[in-house]
């Protein structure tokens, strides 16, 4: 469950445009860089071509919804 910190935030804009519902799904992987390379090789449109710091100091990257049947997907490092 997400609650926007304001109307002009990514979650706030999402809710204003689409209403309540799923914002994104996250997948935990053991090797984030290898997974990003595999996704790119398969033709996925990556929002993040390399990992960035996410919540709790975890490395994360996002895949564009157009590449994953309309669902914003987050890939999270388990290591």
Secondary structure, DSSP 8 states (H G I E B T S, - for coil): ----SSTTSHHHHHHHHH-SS--EEEEEES-HHHHHHHHHHTT--BS-SS-EE-GGG-EEEEE-GGGTTT-EEEEEE--
